[in-house]
């Protein structure tokens, strides 16, 4: 996914949750990605994959992605 038009759809608590949300979005044809947030919420953040993740979608898909998540 190109980052030039990506917007944050929502923030989730873990990589696992981000994968689930992205799987749901992709199954509906919405391209997405996730990345670490800037917030530090774990003392082990630099050593393990822990912490909040931002779910990113294309700006043109934002409304559809919000509707899909609201329906779940």
PyMOL Python script that loads the backbone (N, CA, C, O; Angstrom):
from pymol import cmd

cmd.read_pdbstr("""\
ATOM      1  N   UNK A   1       0.848  -1.181   0.000  1.00  0.00           N
ATOM      2  CA  UNK A   1       0.000   0.000   0.000  1.00  0.00           C
ATOM      3  C   UNK A   1       0.891   1.241   0.000  1.00  0.00           C
ATOM      4  O   UNK A   1       1.811   1.351   0.810  1.00  0.00           O
ATOM      5  N   UNK A   2       0.616   2.162  -0.903  1.00  0.00           N
ATOM      6  CA  UNK A   2       1.369   3.410  -0.970  1.00  0.00           C
ATOM      7  C   UNK A   2       0.960   4.322   0.178  1.00  0.00           C
ATOM      8  O   UNK A   2      -0.230   4.472   0.455  1.00  0.00           O
ATOM      9  N   UNK A   3       1.912   4.920   0.834  1.00  0.00           N
ATOM     10  CA  UNK A   3       1.630   5.766   1.997  1.00  0.00           C
ATOM     11  C   UNK A   3       1.213   7.184   1.617  1.00  0.00           C
ATOM     12  O   UNK A   3       0.810   7.954   2.489  1.00  0.00           O
ATOM     13  N   UNK A   4       1.301   7.545   0.338  1.00  0.00           N
ATOM     14  CA  UNK A   4       1.038   8.929  -0.043  1.00  0.00           C
ATOM     15  C   UNK A   4      -0.415   9.365   0.155  1.00  0.00           C
ATOM     16  O   UNK A   4      -0.663  10.546   0.397  1.00  0.00           O
ATOM     17  N   UNK A   5      -1.374   8.456   0.061  1.00  0.00           N
ATOM     18  CA  UNK A   5      -2.766   8.835   0.284  1.00  0.00           C
ATOM     19  C   UNK A   5      -3.394   8.042   1.430  1.00  0.00           C
ATOM     20  O   UNK A   5      -4.617   7.990   1.552  1.00  0.00           O
ATOM     21  N   UNK A   6      -2.566   7.430   2.263  1.00  0.00           N
ATOM     22  CA  UNK A   6      -3.066   6.618   3.374  1.00  0.00           C
ATOM     23  C   UNK A   6      -3.503   7.505   4.534  1.00  0.00           C
ATOM     24  O   UNK A   6      -2.862   8.504   4.860  1.00  0.00           O
ATOM     25  N   UNK A   7      -4.618   7.105   5.146  1.00  0.00           N
ATOM     26  CA  UNK A   7      -5.129   7.790   6.331  1.00  0.00           C
ATOM     27  C   UNK A   7      -5.363   6.747   7.413  1.00  0.00           C
ATOM     28  O   UNK A   7      -5.548   5.565   7.123  1.00  0.00           O
ATOM     29  N   UNK A   8      -5.353   7.197   8.660  1.00  0.00           N
ATOM     30  CA  UNK A   8      -5.561   6.284   9.779  1.00  0.00           C
ATOM     31  C   UNK A   8      -7.053   6.032   9.940  1.00  0.00           C
ATOM     32  O   UNK A   8      -7.835   6.961  10.144  1.00  0.00           O
ATOM     33  N   UNK A   9      -7.432   4.774   9.847  1.00  0.00           N
ATOM     34  CA  UNK A   9      -8.817   4.363  10.047  1.00  0.00           C
ATOM     35  C   UNK A   9      -9.116   4.246  11.528  1.00  0.00           C
ATOM     36  O   UNK A   9     -10.116   4.774  12.014  1.00  0.00           O
ATOM     37  N   UNK A  10      -8.245   3.553  12.241  1.00  0.00           N
ATOM     38  CA  UNK A  10      -8.398   3.392  13.683  1.00  0.00           C
ATOM     39  C   UNK A  10      -7.101   2.892  14.274  1.00  0.00           C
ATOM     40  O   UNK A  10      -6.192   2.489  13.548  1.00  0.00           O
ATOM     41  N   UNK A  11      -7.015   2.919  15.578  1.00  0.00           N
ATOM     42  CA  UNK A  11      -5.855   2.409  16.304  1.00  0.00           C
ATOM     43  C   UNK A  11      -6.326   1.200  17.111  1.00  0.00           C
ATOM     44  O   UNK A  11      -7.338   1.259  17.810  1.00  0.00           O
ATOM     45  N   UNK A  12      -5.578   0.108  17.001  1.00  0.00           N
ATOM     46  CA  UNK A  12      -5.893  -1.110  17.746  1.00  0.00           C
ATOM     47  C   UNK A  12      -4.743  -1.415  18.694  1.00  0.00           C
ATOM     48  O   UNK A  12      -3.669  -0.822  18.594  1.00  0.00           O
ATOM     49  N   UNK A  13      -4.975  -2.337  19.609  1.00  0.00           N
ATOM     50  CA  UNK A  13      -4.026  -2.545  20.699  1.00  0.00           C
ATOM     51  C   UNK A  13      -2.837  -3.445  20.388  1.00  0.00           C
ATOM     52  O   UNK A  13      -1.860  -3.448  21.137  1.00  0.00           O
ATOM     53  N   UNK A  14      -2.900  -4.225  19.276  1.00  0.00           N
ATOM     54  CA  UNK A  14      -1.806  -5.167  19.034  1.00  0.00           C
ATOM     55  C   UNK A  14      -1.685  -5.507  17.550  1.00  0.00           C
ATOM     56  O   UNK A  14      -2.581  -5.220  16.756  1.00  0.00           O
ATOM     57  N   UNK A  15      -0.568  -6.119  17.196  1.00  0.00           N
ATOM     58  CA  UNK A  15      -0.342  -6.579  15.831  1.00  0.00           C
ATOM     59  C   UNK A  15      -1.383  -7.620  15.460  1.00  0.00           C
ATOM     60  O   UNK A  15      -1.898  -7.604  14.342  1.00  0.00           O
ATOM     61  N   UNK A  16      -1.700  -8.523  16.373  1.00  0.00           N
ATOM     62  CA  UNK A  16      -2.688  -9.564  16.095  1.00  0.00           C
ATOM     63  C   UNK A  16      -4.042  -8.967  15.756  1.00  0.00           C
ATOM     64  O   UNK A  16      -4.689  -9.395  14.800  1.00  0.00           O
ATOM     65  N   UNK A  17      -4.473  -7.987  16.528  1.00  0.00           N
ATOM     66  CA  UNK A  17      -5.746  -7.333  16.256  1.00  0.00           C
ATOM     67  C   UNK A  17      -5.694  -6.586  14.922  1.00  0.00           C
ATOM     68  O   UNK A  17      -6.676  -6.570  14.180  1.00  0.00           O
ATOM     69  N   UNK A  18      -4.569  -5.977  14.622  1.00  0.00           N
ATOM     70  CA  UNK A  18      -4.410  -5.279  13.348  1.00  0.00           C
ATOM     71  C   UNK A  18      -4.535  -6.244  12.176  1.00  0.00           C
ATOM     72  O   UNK A  18      -5.145  -5.912  11.159  1.00  0.00           O
ATOM     73  N   UNK A  19      -3.965  -7.432  12.312  1.00  0.00           N
ATOM     74  CA  UNK A  19      -4.057  -8.440  11.252  1.00  0.00           C
ATOM     75  C   UNK A  19      -5.502  -8.883  11.034  1.00  0.00           C
ATOM     76  O   UNK A  19      -5.925  -9.088   9.896  1.00  0.00           O
ATOM     77  N   UNK A  20      -6.254  -9.029  12.115  1.00  0.00           N
ATOM     78  CA  UNK A  20      -7.658  -9.420  12.004  1.00  0.00           C
ATOM     79  C   UNK A  20      -8.459  -8.332  11.290  1.00  0.00           C
ATOM     80  O   UNK A  20      -9.234  -8.624  10.379  1.00  0.00           O
ATOM     81  N   UNK A  21      -8.274  -7.092  11.701  1.00  0.00           N
ATOM     82  CA  UNK A  21      -8.999  -5.976  11.085  1.00  0.00           C
ATOM     83  C   UNK A  21      -8.627  -5.857   9.611  1.00  0.00           C
ATOM     84  O   UNK A  21      -9.507  -5.690   8.767  1.00  0.00           O
ATOM     85  N   UNK A  22      -7.345  -5.940   9.291  1.00  0.00           N
ATOM     86  CA  UNK A  22      -6.928  -5.858   7.891  1.00  0.00           C
ATOM     87  C   UNK A  22      -7.473  -7.037   7.080  1.00  0.00           C
ATOM     88  O   UNK A  22      -7.831  -6.868   5.914  1.00  0.00           O
ATOM     89  N   UNK A  23      -7.538  -8.194   7.666  1.00  0.00           N
ATOM     90  CA  UNK A  23      -8.122  -9.349   6.971  1.00  0.00           C
ATOM     91  C   UNK A  23      -9.579  -9.111   6.616  1.00  0.00           C
ATOM     92  O   UNK A  23     -10.019  -9.449   5.517  1.00  0.00           O
ATOM     93  N   UNK A  24     -10.324  -8.530   7.541  1.00  0.00           N
ATOM     94  CA  UNK A  24     -11.724  -8.205   7.295  1.00  0.00           C
ATOM     95  C   UNK A  24     -11.839  -7.174   6.172  1.00  0.00           C
ATOM     96  O   UNK A  24     -12.653  -7.329   5.261  1.00  0.00           O
ATOM     97  N   UNK A  25     -11.026  -6.131   6.240  1.00  0.00           N
ATOM     98  CA  UNK A  25     -11.060  -5.094   5.211  1.00  0.00           C
ATOM     99  C   UNK A  25     -10.684  -5.664   3.846  1.00  0.00           C
ATOM    100  O   UNK A  25     -11.340  -5.369   2.847  1.00  0.00           O
ATOM    101  N   UNK A  26      -9.651  -6.463   3.801  1.00  0.00           N
ATOM    102  CA  UNK A  26      -9.209  -7.048   2.521  1.00  0.00           C
ATOM    103  C   UNK A  26     -10.266  -7.966   1.936  1.00  0.00           C
ATOM    104  O   UNK A  26     -10.433  -8.021   0.717  1.00  0.00           O
ATOM    105  N   UNK A  27     -10.990  -8.696   2.799  1.00  0.00           N
ATOM    106  CA  UNK A  27     -12.039  -9.593   2.305  1.00  0.00           C
ATOM    107  C   UNK A  27     -13.171  -8.811   1.643  1.00  0.00           C
ATOM    108  O   UNK A  27     -13.932  -9.368   0.852  1.00  0.00           O
ATOM    109  N   UNK A  28     -13.284  -7.522   1.964  1.00  0.00           N
ATOM    110  CA  UNK A  28     -14.286  -6.649   1.348  1.00  0.00           C
ATOM    111  C   UNK A  28     -13.684  -5.839   0.197  1.00  0.00           C
ATOM    112  O   UNK A  28     -14.344  -4.953  -0.346  1.00  0.00           O
ATOM    113  N   UNK A  29     -12.453  -6.134  -0.172  1.00  0.00           N
ATOM    114  CA  UNK A  29     -11.820  -5.445  -1.288  1.00  0.00           C
ATOM    115  C   UNK A  29     -11.192  -4.114  -0.941  1.00  0.00           C
ATOM    116  O   UNK A  29     -10.895  -3.320  -1.833  1.00  0.00           O
ATOM    117  N   UNK A  30     -10.983  -3.853   0.343  1.00  0.00           N
ATOM    118  CA  UNK A  30     -10.378  -2.598   0.789  1.00  0.00           C
ATOM    119  C   UNK A  30      -8.919  -2.860   1.134  1.00  0.00           C
ATOM    120  O   UNK A  30      -8.616  -3.643   2.034  1.00  0.00           O
ATOM    121  N   UNK A  31      -8.019  -2.199   0.411  1.00  0.00           N
ATOM    122  CA  UNK A  31      -6.589  -2.357   0.667  1.00  0.00           C
ATOM    123  C   UNK A  31      -6.236  -1.664   1.980  1.00  0.00           C
ATOM    124  O   UNK A  31      -6.706  -0.558   2.248  1.00  0.00           O
ATOM    125  N   UNK A  32      -5.414  -2.308   2.790  1.00  0.00           N
ATOM    126  CA  UNK A  32      -5.033  -1.713   4.067  1.00  0.00           C
ATOM    127  C   UNK A  32      -3.629  -2.153   4.464  1.00  0.00           C
ATOM    128  O   UNK A  32      -3.035  -3.051   3.868  1.00  0.00           O
ATOM    129  N   UNK A  33      -3.131  -1.486   5.489  1.00  0.00           N
ATOM    130  CA  UNK A  33      -1.831  -1.813   6.077  1.00  0.00           C
ATOM    131  C   UNK A  33      -1.896  -1.385   7.535  1.00  0.00           C
ATOM    132  O   UNK A  33      -2.842  -0.720   7.957  1.00  0.00           O
ATOM    133  N   UNK A  34      -0.885  -1.771   8.295  1.00  0.00           N
ATOM    134  CA  UNK A  34      -0.812  -1.302   9.682  1.00  0.00           C
ATOM    135  C   UNK A  34       0.636  -0.993  10.021  1.00  0.00           C
ATOM    136  O   UNK A  34       1.569  -1.516   9.411  1.00  0.00           O
ATOM    137  N   UNK A  35       0.792  -0.127  11.012  1.00  0.00           N
ATOM    138  CA  UNK A  35       2.127   0.285  11.443  1.00  0.00           C
ATOM    139  C   UNK A  35       2.077   0.625  12.935  1.00  0.00           C
ATOM    140  O   UNK A  35       1.008   0.841  13.507  1.00  0.00           O
ATOM    141  N   UNK A  36       3.252   0.666  13.540  1.00  0.00           N
ATOM    142  CA  UNK A  36       3.344   1.077  14.941  1.00  0.00           C
ATOM    143  C   UNK A  36       2.900   2.521  15.086  1.00  0.00           C
ATOM    144  O   UNK A  36       3.112   3.343  14.195  1.00  0.00           O
ATOM    145  N   UNK A  37       2.289   2.816  16.208  1.00  0.00           N
ATOM    146  CA  UNK A  37       1.998   4.215  16.517  1.00  0.00           C
ATOM    147  C   UNK A  37       3.241   4.827  17.147  1.00  0.00           C
ATOM    148  O   UNK A  37       4.207   4.123  17.443  1.00  0.00           O
ATOM    149  N   UNK A  38       3.215   6.114  17.347  1.00  0.00           N
ATOM    150  CA  UNK A  38       4.322   6.787  18.014  1.00  0.00           C
ATOM    151  C   UNK A  38       4.235   6.660  19.525  1.00  0.00           C
ATOM    152  O   UNK A  38       5.200   6.946  20.234  1.00  0.00           O
ATOM    153  N   UNK A  39       3.083   6.231  20.016  1.00  0.00           N
ATOM    154  CA  UNK A  39       2.873   6.118  21.465  1.00  0.00           C
ATOM    155  C   UNK A  39       3.647   4.925  22.019  1.00  0.00           C
ATOM    156  O   UNK A  39       3.592   3.830  21.459  1.00  0.00           O
ATOM    157  N   UNK A  40       4.345   5.133  23.088  1.00  0.00           N
ATOM    158  CA  UNK A  40       5.065   4.049  23.754  1.00  0.00           C
ATOM    159  C   UNK A  40       4.178   3.556  24.887  1.00  0.00           C
ATOM    160  O   UNK A  40       3.890   4.285  25.837  1.00  0.00           O
ATOM    161  N   UNK A  41       3.751   2.300  24.767  1.00  0.00           N
ATOM    162  CA  UNK A  41       2.887   1.773  25.805  1.00  0.00           C
ATOM    163  C   UNK A  41       3.393   0.457  26.385  1.00  0.00           C
ATOM    164  O   UNK A  41       2.676  -0.223  27.118  1.00  0.00           O
ATOM    165  N   UNK A  42       4.624   0.105  26.055  1.00  0.00           N
ATOM    166  CA  UNK A  42       5.198  -1.118  26.588  1.00  0.00           C
ATOM    167  C   UNK A  42       6.686  -0.904  26.857  1.00  0.00           C
ATOM    168  O   UNK A  42       7.395  -0.368  26.006  1.00  0.00           O
ATOM    169  N   UNK A  43       7.167  -1.316  28.026  1.00  0.00           N
ATOM    170  CA  UNK A  43       8.600  -1.184  28.295  1.00  0.00           C
ATOM    171  C   UNK A  43       9.443  -2.096  27.393  1.00  0.00           C
ATOM    172  O   UNK A  43      10.651  -1.898  27.264  1.00  0.00           O
ATOM    173  N   UNK A  44       8.807  -3.090  26.775  1.00  0.00           N
ATOM    174  CA  UNK A  44       9.520  -4.017  25.898  1.00  0.00           C
ATOM    175  C   UNK A  44       9.354  -3.667  24.427  1.00  0.00           C
ATOM    176  O   UNK A  44       9.708  -4.462  23.556  1.00  0.00           O
ATOM    177  N   UNK A  45       8.818  -2.486  24.142  1.00  0.00           N
ATOM    178  CA  UNK A  45       8.469  -2.115  22.773  1.00  0.00           C
ATOM    179  C   UNK A  45       9.638  -2.244  21.796  1.00  0.00           C
ATOM    180  O   UNK A  45       9.429  -2.621  20.643  1.00  0.00           O
ATOM    181  N   UNK A  46      10.836  -1.946  22.221  1.00  0.00           N
ATOM    182  CA  UNK A  46      11.976  -2.040  21.312  1.00  0.00           C
ATOM    183  C   UNK A  46      12.486  -3.464  21.124  1.00  0.00           C
ATOM    184  O   UNK A  46      13.345  -3.707  20.277  1.00  0.00           O
ATOM    185  N   UNK A  47      11.968  -4.403  21.901  1.00  0.00           N
ATOM    186  CA  UNK A  47      12.479  -5.764  21.848  1.00  0.00           C
ATOM    187  C   UNK A  47      11.499  -6.763  21.247  1.00  0.00           C
ATOM    188  O   UNK A  47      11.922  -7.775  20.688  1.00  0.00           O
ATOM    189  N   UNK A  48      10.210  -6.503  21.351  1.00  0.00           N
ATOM    190  CA  UNK A  48       9.203  -7.428  20.821  1.00  0.00           C
ATOM    191  C   UNK A  48       8.161  -6.634  20.043  1.00  0.00           C
ATOM    192  O   UNK A  48       8.066  -5.413  20.162  1.00  0.00           O
ATOM    193  N   UNK A  49       7.388  -7.355  19.246  1.00  0.00           N
ATOM    194  CA  UNK A  49       6.293  -6.711  18.505  1.00  0.00           C
ATOM    195  C   UNK A  49       5.120  -6.510  19.457  1.00  0.00           C
ATOM    196  O   UNK A  49       4.235  -7.359  19.566  1.00  0.00           O
ATOM    197  N   UNK A  50       5.133  -5.397  20.126  1.00  0.00           N
ATOM    198  CA  UNK A  50       4.081  -5.096  21.098  1.00  0.00           C
ATOM    199  C   UNK A  50       3.636  -3.665  20.901  1.00  0.00           C
ATOM    200  O   UNK A  50       4.383  -2.830  20.392  1.00  0.00           O
ATOM    201  N   UNK A  51       2.434  -3.396  21.303  1.00  0.00           N
ATOM    202  CA  UNK A  51       1.975  -2.021  21.287  1.00  0.00           C
ATOM    203  C   UNK A  51       0.920  -1.745  20.248  1.00  0.00           C
ATOM    204  O   UNK A  51       0.596  -2.582  19.406  1.00  0.00           O
ATOM    205  N   UNK A  52       0.402  -0.554  20.338  1.00  0.00           N
ATOM    206  CA  UNK A  52      -0.693  -0.123  19.487  1.00  0.00           C
ATOM    207  C   UNK A  52      -0.267  -0.052  18.018  1.00  0.00           C
ATOM    208  O   UNK A  52       0.890   0.221  17.697  1.00  0.00           O
ATOM    209  N   UNK A  53      -1.224  -0.304  17.150  1.00  0.00           N
ATOM    210  CA  UNK A  53      -1.020  -0.272  15.713  1.00  0.00           C
ATOM    211  C   UNK A  53      -2.045   0.640  15.063  1.00  0.00           C
ATOM    212  O   UNK A  53      -3.215   0.628  15.447  1.00  0.00           O
ATOM    213  N   UNK A  54      -1.629   1.422  14.094  1.00  0.00           N
ATOM    214  CA  UNK A  54      -2.546   2.231  13.299  1.00  0.00           C
ATOM    215  C   UNK A  54      -2.952   1.426  12.067  1.00  0.00           C
ATOM    216  O   UNK A  54      -2.102   0.879  11.364  1.00  0.00           O
ATOM    217  N   UNK A  55      -4.249   1.359  11.816  1.00  0.00           N
ATOM    218  CA  UNK A  55      -4.761   0.715  10.610  1.00  0.00           C
ATOM    219  C   UNK A  55      -4.884   1.809   9.553  1.00  0.00           C
ATOM    220  O   UNK A  55      -5.541   2.825   9.782  1.00  0.00           O
ATOM    221  N   UNK A  56      -4.256   1.604   8.404  1.00  0.00           N
ATOM    222  CA  UNK A  56      -4.235   2.587   7.330  1.00  0.00           C
ATOM    223  C   UNK A  56      -5.046   2.098   6.134  1.00  0.00           C
ATOM    224  O   UNK A  56      -4.983   0.924   5.769  1.00  0.00           O
ATOM    225  N   UNK A  57      -5.803   3.000   5.532  1.00  0.00           N
ATOM    226  CA  UNK A  57      -6.527   2.724   4.293  1.00  0.00           C
ATOM    227  C   UNK A  57      -6.343   3.916   3.364  1.00  0.00           C
ATOM    228  O   UNK A  57      -5.911   4.988   3.788  1.00  0.00           O
ATOM    229  N   UNK A  58      -6.675   3.717   2.095  1.00  0.00           N
ATOM    230  CA  UNK A  58      -6.663   4.845   1.164  1.00  0.00           C
ATOM    231  C   UNK A  58      -7.779   5.806   1.567  1.00  0.00           C
ATOM    232  O   UNK A  58      -8.842   5.384   2.023  1.00  0.00           O
ATOM    233  N   UNK A  59      -7.526   7.093   1.395  1.00  0.00           N
ATOM    234  CA  UNK A  59      -8.516   8.098   1.779  1.00  0.00           C
ATOM    235  C   UNK A  59      -9.852   7.862   1.073  1.00  0.00           C
ATOM    236  O   UNK A  59     -10.911   8.113   1.648  1.00  0.00           O
ATOM    237  N   UNK A  60      -9.806   7.387  -0.155  1.00  0.00           N
ATOM    238  CA  UNK A  60     -11.033   7.133  -0.912  1.00  0.00           C
ATOM    239  C   UNK A  60     -11.834   5.961  -0.354  1.00  0.00           C
ATOM    240  O   UNK A  60     -13.028   5.847  -0.632  1.00  0.00           O
ATOM    241  N   UNK A  61     -11.202   5.092   0.425  1.00  0.00           N
ATOM    242  CA  UNK A  61     -11.875   3.933   1.024  1.00  0.00           C
ATOM    243  C   UNK A  61     -12.285   4.164   2.472  1.00  0.00           C
ATOM    244  O   UNK A  61     -12.881   3.279   3.087  1.00  0.00           O
ATOM    245  N   UNK A  62     -11.983   5.323   3.025  1.00  0.00           N
ATOM    246  CA  UNK A  62     -12.191   5.567   4.444  1.00  0.00           C
ATOM    247  C   UNK A  62     -13.653   5.376   4.863  1.00  0.00           C
ATOM    248  O   UNK A  62     -13.918   4.678   5.841  1.00  0.00           O
ATOM    249  N   UNK A  63     -14.582   5.963   4.163  1.00  0.00           N
ATOM    250  CA  UNK A  63     -15.996   5.867   4.530  1.00  0.00           C
ATOM    251  C   UNK A  63     -16.484   4.420   4.484  1.00  0.00           C
ATOM    252  O   UNK A  63     -17.178   3.966   5.394  1.00  0.00           O
ATOM    253  N   UNK A  64     -16.123   3.702   3.427  1.00  0.00           N
ATOM    254  CA  UNK A  64     -16.540   2.296   3.298  1.00  0.00           C
ATOM    255  C   UNK A  64     -15.931   1.438   4.400  1.00  0.00           C
ATOM    256  O   UNK A  64     -16.588   0.540   4.928  1.00  0.00           O
ATOM    257  N   UNK A  65     -14.676   1.714   4.746  1.00  0.00           N
ATOM    258  CA  UNK A  65     -13.995   0.947   5.788  1.00  0.00           C
ATOM    259  C   UNK A  65     -14.657   1.198   7.151  1.00  0.00           C
ATOM    260  O   UNK A  65     -14.838   0.267   7.937  1.00  0.00           O
ATOM    261  N   UNK A  66     -15.016   2.456   7.425  1.00  0.00           N
ATOM    262  CA  UNK A  66     -15.703   2.773   8.696  1.00  0.00           C
ATOM    263  C   UNK A  66     -17.056   2.080   8.764  1.00  0.00           C
ATOM    264  O   UNK A  66     -17.431   1.550   9.811  1.00  0.00           O
ATOM    265  N   UNK A  67     -17.786   2.079   7.662  1.00  0.00           N
ATOM    266  CA  UNK A  67     -19.088   1.395   7.624  1.00  0.00           C
ATOM    267  C   UNK A  67     -18.928  -0.094   7.876  1.00  0.00           C
ATOM    268  O   UNK A  67     -19.696  -0.685   8.636  1.00  0.00           O
ATOM    269  N   UNK A  68     -17.940  -0.697   7.247  1.00  0.00           N
ATOM    270  CA  UNK A  68     -17.705  -2.128   7.417  1.00  0.00           C
ATOM    271  C   UNK A  68     -17.383  -2.463   8.870  1.00  0.00           C
ATOM    272  O   UNK A  68     -17.919  -3.429   9.413  1.00  0.00           O
ATOM    273  N   UNK A  69     -16.528  -1.691   9.493  1.00  0.00           N
ATOM    274  CA  UNK A  69     -16.174  -1.961  10.897  1.00  0.00           C
ATOM    275  C   UNK A  69     -17.335  -1.689  11.838  1.00  0.00           C
ATOM    276  O   UNK A  69     -17.499  -2.389  12.838  1.00  0.00           O
ATOM    277  N   UNK A  70     -18.143  -0.680  11.530  1.00  0.00           N
ATOM    278  CA  UNK A  70     -19.304  -0.372  12.378  1.00  0.00           C
ATOM    279  C   UNK A  70     -20.346  -1.485  12.331  1.00  0.00           C
ATOM    280  O   UNK A  70     -21.090  -1.689  13.291  1.00  0.00           O
ATOM    281  N   UNK A  71     -20.396  -2.209  11.204  1.00  0.00           N
ATOM    282  CA  UNK A  71     -21.372  -3.281  11.044  1.00  0.00           C
ATOM    283  C   UNK A  71     -20.959  -4.558  11.775  1.00  0.00           C
ATOM    284  O   UNK A  71     -21.757  -5.485  11.907  1.00  0.00           O
ATOM    285  N   UNK A  72     -19.734  -4.606  12.243  1.00  0.00           N
ATOM    286  CA  UNK A  72     -19.228  -5.829  12.900  1.00  0.00           C
ATOM    287  C   UNK A  72     -19.564  -5.849  14.376  1.00  0.00           C
ATOM    288  O   UNK A  72     -19.215  -6.800  15.076  1.00  0.00           O
TER     289      UNK A  72
END
""", "prot")
cmd.dss("prot")
cmd.show_as("cartoon", "prot")
cmd.util.cbc("prot")
cmd.orient("prot")
